[in-house]
Amino acid sequence: MARDFSGQTSYTLRFRKGNATLVHREVKRMTKYEVMLILDPALEDAVKEQTVETVKGIIETEGTVGEIDTWGMRKLAYPINKKAEGYYVVVNFEAESTLPKELDRRLRISDNVMRHIIVCKDEK
């Protein structure tokens, strides 16, 4: 019977010359997330790419970046800051549970990001 012990403490039993040693090690669980960014459409393409690279850098401090899906310019459902369009980017990533809070904090203070949402993709 196979069991998934990810996210739990595991113990390893090592044998050396007839003596058994119990070794404690912590296993960190990576959770799958998705962040959707709506960037200001008035930004230059280089600034948009730099903003996406900054987000990737924040994620890579404690996680791994997956697929980056650039949707491009889309019409907004309602005006944000008197703008009717936005530049959409979706980034899939895996990280520990503390990273989304830090990413949210940094995206809130960014002038280039009009809106963002971070979604946990793991099933409960």
Protein Blocks (a to p, Z undefined) as FASTA:
>chain_A
ZZdfehiacdddddeehiacdddddddddddddddddddfkbcfklmmmmmmmmmmmmmm
mmccdddddebjaddfbdcehiabdcdddddddddfklmmmmmmmmmmpmklmbdcdddf
bdZZ
